Amino acid sequence: MTALTPQEVRAVFPLFLATDRTLTITHAGPAWARLGIAPVGHPWASLFTVMRPHLPDTLPATFAARATDPFHIRLSGHLHDFRGQLLVRPEGFIFLLTPAVRTPHDLARMGLGLTDLAIHDPTADLLVYLQSLTTALADARELTHRLRKRRRELSEAKRVAEQARARAEEAAEARFLFLAAMSHEIRTPLHGVLGMARLLDRTLLDSTQRQLLTTLQRSGGTLQAIIDDVLDFSRLESGQVVLDATVFSPVEAVHQVRDLLDVTARDKGLELRVHIGPEAHRPTLGDPHRFQQLLLNLVGNALKFTSVGHVAIRLHRTDDHLHCAVEDTGIGIAPDARAHIFQPFIQADASTARRYGGTGLGLGICQRIVDAMGGTIRLESTLGQGTTFFLALPMAPLTEPVPTPVRAPLQVPRTRPSGPLRVLLVEDNEVNQQVGRLTFEARGWTVDVASNGLDSVRMAAQTTYDVVFMDIQMPDMDGYEATRQIRASCGDQLPIVAMTANAMPSHKERCLQAGMDDFLAKPLVPGELDRVVAALL
């Protein structure tokens, strides 16, 4: 080994060093450049900080006896160990060096590679390194096996979750269809009850009868409100509600809510206040119906649970959000009840429904409307002093006027008859036939009744009517098919209005697609009948 020249050694030990008798480095292996070090021309002491055996400043003759002693060195400024041998030559030393590595990370931290290890490593570091590579490879295989297993588990979990989601969606759809069907079955007789009550209200009654009728109307209205809430909540829960994007005035919407509920407030001796911030007067783009529904629910709740004091609606704007607060001086909400106050069918305590009525759906509906809008709703309350609900809705003010969409005019212009209207009522329920006939005759109209769709097609072809009021669910032929056949024979001149207990927006859309001109839901809302007829004629 001592006969090797520096040129011969560099091929075997890429990190070798050679010195002259003054221990100045004269040759270096190619791997030093990868360490960012240029040792040639520097004394060995400027490079090494630890070395055994310790070298003198120059090479004495007596040092040859220790020529084969192993040593360890550490580079200045680096915490990397090297191993090797010291060879003594007449002209100086040769350091046969190789990195001391135990894992592949040791080489990576030094910026070296496998080729920088000595081919002949007397300390067996290369063997240890190769063994570490084998271990690392086994670890990698084990890790790969675990990853594949985990991937299979995640895939299975995803499949199970998708199945559960599909079942939940199917259950929600089934629940929604059930509630829609039950709503229709309840609305049909309720239309008869409330319709007869309105007709009875026009007759001569004594005070006792008037009081009983008022109670009947109030109870029927409460039942209708419950049905509407249950159906609306089901629509929101099943994701079947699409928000409108309409230009509207939030201030006007607030005043409309105030006008609707002001009578209720006065009846309870309460003051219904409205406070509008200056920026809130700008029009915005959003769903005015849902915005009003939020306010009606919150203000209605506030009036229900307040017996003394006031209820206030506060509206203001910050940047691109519309903020609304509904404040009351009512009974307040206990801290332990606030966590679940927005859950459906939940009220503050078990006695609330008995004392104040209601289903506990109002706030649940509010929460879901706000979620659909991308906003937030929260509350602050002090028991016995009052509650304030805060809404923050992402409704940016309009910087430029946006034209309100106008409904396209009918293809065939219609003119209002000069005399009383002649209408065709298509209705299979005998009670509702009577309610419809008396309601129309009270307006001075002439009324014919068809008990099913087939009769309505025949009668519309034989008689000239000003308006047809079409039920949907009927034997023999439903209202959709009857409308299509009437349109085929009579054209677009004859206005057809759906009057049905199917109160879903999807039902309204289907009626319009079948060729009907407008939609009235049972039970009829006072004034809606006249509004629709006036709009059509």
Wavefront OBJ file of the C-alpha trace (Angstrom):
o trace
v 0.000 0.000 0.000
v 2.871 2.390 0.731
v 4.061 2.103 -2.882
v 0.857 3.725 -4.218
v 1.190 7.162 -5.745
v -1.367 9.920 -5.116
v -2.705 9.463 -8.655
v -3.268 5.755 -7.991
v -4.854 6.323 -4.610
v -7.440 8.900 -5.815
v -9.285 6.254 -7.822
v -9.749 4.100 -4.708
v -10.215 6.749 -2.016
v -12.096 9.783 -3.477
v -11.448 11.694 -0.211
v -7.734 10.962 0.097
v -5.162 13.662 1.011
v -1.380 13.750 0.433
v 1.132 16.087 2.165
v 4.805 16.925 1.921
v 7.232 16.645 4.862
v 6.022 20.019 6.230
v 2.476 18.587 6.280
v 1.234 20.997 3.599
v -1.475 19.343 1.487
v -0.246 18.710 -2.075
v -2.909 16.393 -3.523
v -6.619 15.803 -2.770
v -9.304 13.447 -3.978
v -12.148 14.675 -6.260
v -14.835 14.302 -3.618
v -13.579 17.307 -1.626
v -15.087 19.637 -4.218
v -18.525 18.191 -3.421
v -17.939 19.186 0.193
v -17.139 22.738 -0.908
v -13.526 22.469 0.299
v -10.266 23.120 -1.648
v -7.569 21.711 0.692
v -4.524 21.786 -1.634
v -1.909 24.307 -0.512
v -3.179 24.488 3.070
v -1.466 22.990 6.118
v -3.185 19.948 7.480
v -3.805 21.738 10.822
v -6.116 24.269 9.121
v -8.339 21.406 7.972
v -8.434 18.915 10.830
v -9.543 19.544 14.389
v -9.321 16.008 15.770
v -6.790 13.394 14.724
v -5.249 10.270 16.177
v -2.381 9.735 16.182
v -1.455 13.383 16.645
v 0.944 14.521 13.965
v 3.919 16.757 14.648
v 4.471 19.986 12.752
v 6.942 18.199 10.456
v 7.560 14.555 9.681
v 10.294 13.124 11.996
v 12.063 9.890 11.189
v 10.737 8.239 14.356
v 7.143 8.595 13.259
v 7.251 5.680 10.839
v 6.585 3.196 13.631
v 2.977 4.476 13.878
v 2.307 4.521 10.194
v -0.615 2.044 10.246
v -2.458 3.410 13.299
v -6.109 4.191 12.511
v -7.475 7.685 13.230
v -10.669 9.726 13.232
v -11.010 13.295 11.990
v -13.716 15.952 12.015
v -13.785 18.797 9.499
v -13.674 22.349 10.840
v -17.127 23.851 10.894
v -18.788 20.502 10.100
v -19.931 17.777 12.415
v -19.074 14.901 10.034
v -16.782 12.057 10.991
v -14.291 10.360 8.689
v -12.339 7.152 9.094
v -9.232 5.829 7.400
v -5.524 5.067 7.598
v -2.336 7.073 7.619
v 0.416 6.017 5.190
v 4.003 7.300 5.655
v 6.130 8.048 2.630
v 9.595 9.617 2.502
v 8.120 12.753 0.968
v 5.156 13.017 3.318
v 1.820 11.485 4.476
v -1.127 10.016 2.555
v -4.488 10.054 4.356
v -6.784 7.296 3.081
v -10.202 8.687 4.079
v -13.797 7.576 3.774
v -16.967 9.018 5.390
v -18.141 7.307 8.535
v -21.746 6.532 7.664
v -24.397 4.368 9.255
v -27.516 5.332 7.287
v -28.207 6.772 3.835
v -29.074 10.067 5.514
v -25.474 10.535 6.632
v -24.246 10.810 3.046
v -27.170 13.025 2.042
v -26.459 15.462 4.860
v -22.845 15.773 3.650
v -23.790 16.220 0.012
v -21.927 13.038 -0.972
v -22.944 9.910 -2.813
v -22.261 6.200 -2.749
v -19.323 6.608 -5.145
v -17.549 8.774 -2.603
v -17.076 5.816 -0.247
v -13.736 4.052 -0.298
v -13.622 0.851 -2.341
v -11.496 -0.769 0.347
v -12.863 0.419 3.675
v -10.796 -1.055 6.517
v -13.442 0.001 9.056
v -16.228 -1.843 7.194
v -18.359 1.328 6.926
v -19.334 0.389 3.394
v -20.764 -2.919 4.589
v -22.667 -1.158 7.344
v -23.947 1.341 4.817
v -25.114 -1.383 2.457
v -26.811 -3.126 5.361
v -28.544 0.131 6.222
v -29.714 0.368 2.612
v -31.172 -3.139 2.898
v -32.929 -2.166 6.106
v -34.191 1.044 4.535
v -35.469 -0.929 1.559
v -37.305 -3.328 3.870
v -38.741 -0.364 5.753
v -39.819 1.166 2.452
v -41.546 -2.053 1.459
v -43.320 -2.176 4.808
v -44.321 1.476 4.470
v -45.588 0.850 0.943
v -47.603 -2.109 2.220
v -49.097 0.048 4.971
v -49.869 2.862 2.538
v -51.613 0.461 0.165
v -53.577 -0.993 3.060
v -54.490 2.491 4.253
v -55.502 3.456 0.719
v -57.776 0.425 0.535
v -59.252 1.309 3.933
v -59.845 4.922 2.822
v -61.383 3.740 -0.429
v -63.708 1.440 1.491
v -64.555 4.221 3.960
v -65.295 6.546 1.046
v -67.530 3.915 -0.535
v -69.399 3.393 2.742
v -69.731 7.163 3.233
v -71.077 7.611 -0.296
v -73.582 4.822 0.281
v -74.616 6.414 3.586
v -74.944 9.806 1.888
v -77.012 8.274 -0.909
v -79.262 6.572 1.646
v -79.585 9.830 3.588
v -80.500 11.702 0.405
v -83.026 9.014 -0.490
v -84.477 9.194 3.014
v -84.650 12.997 2.828
v -86.322 12.779 -0.576
v -88.779 10.171 0.683
v -89.529 12.284 3.745
v -90.004 15.331 1.556
v -92.366 13.493 -0.824
v -94.317 12.136 2.140
v -94.664 15.601 3.648
v -95.659 17.053 0.285
v -98.322 14.382 -0.124
v -99.588 14.886 3.428
v -99.559 18.635 2.884
v -101.811 18.185 -0.150
v -104.179 15.916 1.752
v -104.407 18.372 4.657
v -104.632 21.504 2.509
v -107.583 20.152 0.540
v -110.025 19.958 3.492
v -108.398 23.014 5.097
v -109.264 24.983 1.956
v -112.876 23.979 2.559
v -112.734 24.933 6.249
v -111.159 28.345 5.763
v -113.161 29.050 2.602
v -116.445 28.324 4.368
v -115.298 30.430 7.325
v -114.642 33.406 5.016
v -118.034 32.976 3.406
v -119.682 32.672 6.818
v -117.916 35.880 7.873
v -119.984 37.761 5.262
v -123.303 36.708 6.815
v -125.221 38.218 9.714
v -123.886 36.755 12.974
v -124.523 37.587 16.609
v -121.597 38.358 18.919
v -121.254 34.785 20.170
v -121.241 33.376 16.644
v -118.755 36.042 15.560
v -116.427 35.103 18.411
v -116.651 31.400 17.531
v -115.951 32.172 13.882
v -112.918 34.266 14.801
v -111.550 31.381 16.849
v -112.186 29.012 13.942
v -110.379 31.291 11.496
v -107.460 31.811 13.864
v -107.099 28.070 14.472
v -107.299 27.325 10.747
v -104.662 29.970 10.056
v -102.392 28.460 12.706
v -102.787 25.021 11.154
v -101.942 26.409 7.731
v -98.862 28.146 9.138
v -97.702 24.871 10.710
v -98.145 23.025 7.408
v -96.246 25.752 5.568
v -93.396 25.651 8.111
v -93.038 21.863 8.007
v -93.037 21.824 4.209
v -90.661 24.779 3.944
v -88.247 23.242 6.428
v -88.328 19.969 4.499
v -87.517 21.822 1.270
v -84.613 23.626 2.881
v -83.294 20.451 4.511
v -83.400 18.495 1.244
v -81.646 21.280 -0.670
v -84.575 21.893 -3.025
v -84.660 25.650 -2.477
v -82.942 27.855 -5.057
v -82.383 31.449 -3.984
v -83.535 34.214 -6.309
v -81.244 37.030 -7.422
v -83.555 40.045 -7.640
v -82.933 43.744 -7.211
v -84.834 44.914 -4.139
v -84.801 47.505 -1.398
v -83.960 46.067 2.054
v -85.520 49.142 3.657
v -88.792 48.583 1.827
v -88.734 44.910 2.878
v -88.270 45.929 6.545
v -91.179 48.399 6.371
v -93.405 45.758 4.776
v -92.656 43.402 7.678
v -93.377 46.213 10.124
v -96.716 46.928 8.414
v -97.676 43.231 8.462
v -96.931 42.762 12.172
v -97.765 46.202 13.530
v -101.363 45.177 14.315
v -100.099 42.206 16.346
v -97.741 44.492 18.260
v -100.477 47.030 19.031
v -102.867 44.299 20.159
v -100.256 43.307 22.782
v -99.527 46.903 23.769
v -96.009 46.735 22.302
v -94.112 49.290 20.258
v -92.653 47.960 16.989
v -89.679 50.162 16.163
v -87.564 50.430 12.993
v -84.065 51.946 12.858
v -82.404 52.294 9.432
v -78.743 53.177 8.876
v -77.948 55.606 6.029
v -76.055 53.070 3.879
v -78.903 50.550 4.075
v -81.069 52.612 1.693
v -79.091 51.474 -1.350
v -80.735 48.663 -3.373
v -79.164 45.230 -3.306
v -79.231 41.976 -5.239
v -80.672 39.012 -3.374
v -83.788 37.026 -2.541
v -86.367 39.481 -1.111
v -88.844 36.709 -0.275
v -86.333 34.811 1.870
v -85.065 38.041 3.437
v -88.609 38.937 4.465
v -89.193 35.388 5.683
v -86.201 35.742 8.005
v -87.536 38.996 9.415
v -91.098 37.701 9.738
v -89.907 34.674 11.708
v -87.592 36.676 13.979
v -89.981 39.579 14.576
v -92.938 37.193 14.976
v -90.988 35.249 17.609
v -90.002 38.456 19.369
v -93.622 39.605 19.557
v -94.749 36.180 20.744
v -92.312 36.108 23.676
v -92.599 39.780 24.681
v -95.422 41.057 26.851
v -94.082 44.473 27.933
v -91.835 46.955 26.190
v -90.869 46.932 22.543
v -89.529 45.008 19.567
v -87.031 46.788 17.316
v -85.697 46.060 13.826
v -82.279 47.584 13.150
v -80.864 47.618 9.615
v -77.439 48.837 8.541
v -74.714 47.991 6.063
v -70.946 47.464 6.225
v -69.060 46.990 2.948
v -70.583 44.002 1.154
v -72.754 42.718 4.029
v -76.269 43.626 5.056
v -76.723 43.538 8.840
v -80.048 43.237 10.594
v -80.807 42.926 14.306
v -84.162 42.054 15.891
v -84.284 43.154 19.520
v -86.969 42.508 22.119
v -87.598 43.087 25.801
v -89.155 39.678 26.334
v -88.535 36.631 28.488
v -85.015 35.958 27.216
v -83.336 32.604 26.604
v -81.523 30.612 29.281
v -77.800 29.967 28.599
v -78.234 26.182 28.500
v -80.979 26.513 25.852
v -79.010 28.684 23.415
v -76.842 25.823 22.143
v -79.808 24.032 20.544
v -82.173 26.941 19.896
v -81.668 26.671 16.095
v -82.404 22.945 15.975
v -85.758 21.981 14.430
v -88.747 21.224 16.671
v -86.799 22.607 19.656
v -87.952 25.427 21.917
v -86.280 27.017 24.901
v -87.970 24.704 27.408
v -90.703 22.088 27.519
v -93.362 24.570 28.640
v -92.784 27.051 25.789
v -95.010 25.262 23.279
v -97.790 24.950 25.874
v -97.610 28.612 26.862
v -96.865 30.288 23.524
v -97.650 27.695 20.833
v -95.618 27.003 17.735
v -93.670 24.049 16.363
v -90.130 25.195 17.094
v -89.387 25.278 13.349
v -89.073 29.046 12.873
v -85.458 29.430 14.004
v -84.479 26.158 12.315
v -85.817 27.580 9.049
v -83.939 30.840 9.681
v -80.669 28.978 10.244
v -81.024 27.056 6.988
v -81.977 30.129 4.960
v -78.972 31.998 6.351
v -76.712 29.020 5.566
v -78.047 28.914 2.000
v -77.257 32.628 1.670
v -73.749 32.131 3.031
v -74.404 34.392 6.018
v -74.421 34.067 9.799
v -77.020 34.282 12.552
v -76.306 34.582 16.259
v -78.038 35.757 19.406
v -77.404 37.582 22.652
v -79.873 37.185 25.497
v -80.377 37.978 29.155
v -82.934 35.869 30.956
v -85.922 37.998 31.940
v -84.665 41.077 30.049
v -84.755 40.268 26.352
v -83.041 38.780 23.316
v -81.383 40.152 20.193
v -80.815 38.132 17.026
v -78.107 39.343 14.646
v -78.067 38.603 10.906
v -75.084 39.196 8.615
v -75.937 38.475 4.977
v -73.512 38.805 2.039
v -75.602 41.225 -0.040
v -73.442 43.860 -1.687
v -75.053 47.205 -2.566
v -75.563 47.914 -6.253
v -73.209 50.507 -7.686
v -75.257 50.876 -10.874
v -78.990 50.535 -11.485
v -79.976 47.059 -12.649
v -83.210 46.773 -14.635
v -85.834 44.589 -13.035
v -86.678 41.595 -15.248
v -90.073 41.987 -16.892
v -92.230 38.968 -17.584
v -92.638 38.409 -21.302
v -96.087 39.418 -22.596
v -98.518 36.758 -23.706
v -98.341 35.834 -27.374
v -102.045 36.596 -27.806
v -103.283 39.868 -26.215
v -106.262 39.512 -23.891
v -108.922 42.064 -23.118
v -111.013 42.348 -20.005
v -114.674 41.443 -20.549
v -117.101 44.333 -20.263
v -119.577 42.415 -18.096
v -119.310 39.920 -15.234
v -116.741 37.174 -15.690
v -117.768 33.700 -16.711
v -115.381 31.198 -15.143
v -114.924 27.457 -15.224
v -113.999 25.819 -11.906
v -112.353 22.406 -12.400
v -112.523 20.665 -8.993
v -113.266 17.072 -7.965
v -113.840 17.717 -4.229
v -117.494 18.532 -3.535
v -116.801 20.783 -0.549
v -114.218 22.761 -2.486
v -116.622 22.975 -5.422
v -119.084 24.675 -3.098
v -116.408 26.960 -1.636
v -115.180 27.949 -5.096
v -118.665 28.534 -6.478
v -119.723 30.732 -3.541
v -116.400 32.621 -3.550
v -116.686 33.397 -7.265
v -120.394 34.217 -7.140
v -119.719 36.637 -4.273
v -117.688 38.621 -6.841
v -120.565 38.619 -9.296
v -119.059 35.969 -11.571
v -120.974 33.263 -13.413
v -119.593 29.860 -12.467
v -119.633 26.469 -14.163
v -118.107 23.438 -12.431
v -116.287 20.497 -14.008
v -115.658 17.524 -11.715
v -112.668 16.146 -13.652
v -110.206 16.912 -16.412
v -112.174 15.196 -19.165
v -115.258 17.321 -18.460
v -113.155 20.491 -18.380
v -111.765 19.813 -21.892
v -115.280 19.227 -23.246
v -116.802 22.267 -21.531
v -113.974 24.620 -22.552
v -114.509 23.584 -26.183
v -118.288 24.170 -26.011
v -118.460 27.410 -23.963
v -116.525 30.677 -24.029
v -114.975 31.303 -20.597
v -113.011 34.285 -19.337
v -110.884 32.261 -16.878
v -110.426 28.578 -16.022
v -109.418 27.621 -12.457
v -107.788 24.207 -12.727
v -107.256 21.657 -9.949
v -104.329 19.263 -10.497
v -104.999 15.907 -8.822
v -108.240 14.569 -10.310
v -109.544 11.194 -11.520
v -109.619 10.229 -15.214
v -107.405 13.130 -16.331
v -105.188 15.375 -14.170
v -104.945 19.134 -14.507
v -101.670 19.054 -16.468
v -103.084 16.959 -19.304
v -106.411 18.825 -19.248
v -104.537 22.118 -19.694
v -102.518 20.772 -22.630
v -105.688 19.576 -24.374
v -107.523 22.855 -23.731
v -104.566 24.748 -25.151
v -104.625 22.487 -28.222
v -108.270 23.267 -28.875
v -108.673 26.829 -27.565
v -105.184 28.282 -28.044
v -103.640 30.904 -25.759
v -106.664 33.189 -25.583
v -108.162 31.430 -22.578
v -106.408 32.186 -19.230
v -105.882 29.071 -17.098
v -104.926 29.377 -13.422
v -103.829 26.415 -11.303
v -105.758 26.269 -8.023
v -104.336 23.320 -6.153
v -103.272 21.998 -2.776
v -99.889 21.097 -4.334
v -98.069 24.116 -2.931
v -94.462 23.293 -3.854
v -92.433 25.573 -6.162
v -91.763 22.536 -8.344
v -95.508 22.088 -8.738
v -95.871 25.721 -9.777
v -93.099 25.317 -12.336
v -94.728 22.195 -13.740
v -98.065 24.017 -14.020
v -96.450 26.829 -16.003
v -94.687 24.324 -18.247
v -98.031 22.608 -18.930
v -99.392 25.896 -20.287
v -101.071 27.496 -17.259
v -100.739 31.236 -16.753
v -100.566 31.504 -12.962
v -100.782 29.550 -9.724
v -102.955 29.760 -6.608
v -102.261 27.493 -3.648
v -104.967 26.125 -1.397
v -106.067 27.353 1.055
v -106.488 30.618 -0.842
v -104.874 33.699 0.675
v -107.392 36.585 0.773
v -106.672 39.008 -2.035
v -104.536 36.603 -4.100
v -107.500 35.564 -6.235
v -108.317 39.144 -7.199
v -104.646 39.968 -7.799
v -104.163 37.056 -10.194
v -107.335 37.746 -12.169
v -106.507 41.458 -12.443
v -103.010 40.611 -13.701
v -104.318 38.188 -16.333
v -107.094 40.447 -17.646
l 1 2 3 4 5 6 7 8 9 10 11 12 13 14 15 16 17 18 19 20 21 22 23 24 25 26 27 28 29 30 31 32 33 34 35 36 37 38 39 40 41 42 43 44 45 46 47 48 49 50 51 52 53 54 55 56 57 58 59 60 61 62 63 64 65 66 67 68 69 70 71 72 73 74 75 76 77 78 79 80 81 82 83 84 85 86 87 88 89 90 91 92 93 94 95 96 97 98 99 100 101 102 103 104 105 106 107 108 109 110 111 112 113 114 115 116 117 118 119 120 121 122 123 124 125 126 127 128 129 130 131 132 133 134 135 136 137 138 139 140 141 142 143 144 145 146 147 148 149 150 151 152 153 154 155 156 157 158 159 160 161 162 163 164 165 166 167 168 169 170 171 172 173 174 175 176 177 178 179 180 181 182 183 184 185 186 187 188 189 190 191 192 193 194 195 196 197 198 199 200 201 202 203 204 205 206 207 208 209 210 211 212 213 214 215 216 217 218 219 220 221 222 223 224 225 226 227 228 229 230 231 232 233 234 235 236 237 238 239 240 241 242 243 244 245 246 247 248 249 250 251 252 253 254 255 256 257 258 259 260 261 262 263 264 265 266 267 268 269 270 271 272 273 274 275 276 277 278 279 280 281 282 283 284 285 286 287 288 289 290 291 292 293 294 295 296 297 298 299 300 301 302 303 304 305 306 307 308 309 310 311 312 313 314 315 316 317 318 319 320 321 322 323 324 325 326 327 328 329 330 331 332 333 334 335 336 337 338 339 340 341 342 343 344 345 346 347 348 349 350 351 352 353 354 355 356 357 358 359 360 361 362 363 364 365 366 367 368 369 370 371 372 373 374 375 376 377 378 379 380 381 382 383 384 385 386 387 388 389 390 391 392 393 394 395 396 397 398 399 400 401 402 403 404 405 406 407 408 409 410 411 412 413 414 415 416 417 418 419 420 421 422 423 424 425 426 427 428 429 430 431 432 433 434 435 436 437 438 439 440 441 442 443 444 445 446 447 448 449 450 451 452 453 454 455 456 457 458 459 460 461 462 463 464 465 466 467 468 469 470 471 472 473 474 475 476 477 478 479 480 481 482 483 484 485 486 487 488 489 490 491 492 493 494 495 496 497 498 499 500 501 502 503 504 505 506 507 508 509 510 511 512 513 514 515 516 517 518 519 520 521 522 523 524 525 526 527 528 529 530 531 532 533 534 535 536 537
